Every structure is written in structure tokens, then in C-alpha cells.
Amino acid sequence: MPVITIAGNDGISKNNKEKMVKEVTKIVADAYDLPESAITILIQGYSTEDIGVSGKLLSEK
């Protein structure tokens, strides 16, 4: 049973999360030749104060 973790900044809408989960589930299920019911996806959201890129917090950009 594959577990996929997707981490990114907060701000993605519920509708877009649903779309992403549906599409990623299908791709992973196809790759592993498993039923979609065997795929688990975890979405982790971080505020811009908790993400650093190029030595700066996203909240500073």
C-alpha cells in the first residue's frame, strides 16, 4: 500500500486538493498496478513563515 506525502505551502483550495488527490491516486495506482483503494495520500501544508527558499522565508518575498 503506497503512501504518498505531498508537502507545500498553505493556500491550495479544497477543490484543487480533491483534483490533485484524484489524479495522483490514479497515476500511482497505474504505476504499481494496484486498485486505487490501496493508495493513501497525505497533504501537508506549511505557512509561508515555515518555508525557506534561497536563504529567505517565503513570507519575506
C-alpha positions as CSV (number, residue, x, y, z in Angstrom):
1,M,0.0,0.0,0.0
2,P,1.9,3.1,-1.2
3,V,1.6,6.2,1.0
4,I,2.3,9.5,-0.9
5,T,3.1,12.6,1.0
6,I,2.7,16.0,-0.8
7,A,4.1,18.9,1.1
8,G,3.7,22.6,0.1
9,N,2.6,26.0,1.2
10,D,-0.9,26.6,2.5
11,G,-3.3,28.2,0.2
12,I,-4.4,25.4,-2.1
13,S,-8.2,25.2,-2.3
14,K,-10.2,22.2,-1.2
15,N,-11.4,21.8,-4.8
16,N,-7.8,21.7,-6.1
17,K,-6.8,19.3,-3.3
18,E,-9.5,17.0,-4.4
19,K,-8.4,17.2,-8.0
20,M,-4.8,16.6,-7.1
21,V,-5.6,13.6,-4.9
22,K,-7.8,12.1,-7.6
23,E,-5.1,12.5,-10.3
24,V,-2.1,11.4,-8.2
25,T,-4.1,8.4,-6.9
26,K,-4.8,7.3,-10.5
27,I,-1.1,7.7,-11.6
28,V,0.3,5.8,-8.6
29,A,-2.3,3.0,-8.8
30,D,-1.5,2.6,-12.5
31,A,2.3,2.6,-11.8
32,Y,2.0,0.0,-9.1
33,D,-0.7,-2.0,-10.8
34,L,-2.9,-1.7,-7.7
35,P,-6.5,-0.7,-7.2
36,E,-7.0,3.0,-6.3
37,S,-8.3,1.9,-2.9
38,A,-4.8,0.8,-2.0
39,I,-3.3,4.3,-2.3
40,T,-3.1,6.8,0.6
41,I,-2.2,10.4,0.1
42,L,-1.2,12.8,2.9
43,I,-1.2,16.5,2.2
44,Q,1.0,18.7,4.5
45,G,0.6,22.5,4.4
46,Y,3.1,25.0,5.6
47,S,2.7,28.7,6.1
48,T,5.0,31.0,4.2
49,E,6.8,31.7,7.5
50,D,7.7,28.0,7.7
51,I,9.3,27.7,4.2
52,G,12.7,29.0,3.2
53,V,13.8,29.4,-0.4
54,S,17.2,30.7,-1.5
55,G,18.1,31.7,2.1
56,K,14.9,33.7,2.7
57,L,11.4,32.9,4.1
58,L,8.6,33.0,1.6
59,S,6.9,35.4,3.8
60,E,9.8,37.8,3.1
61,K,9.5,37.6,-0.6
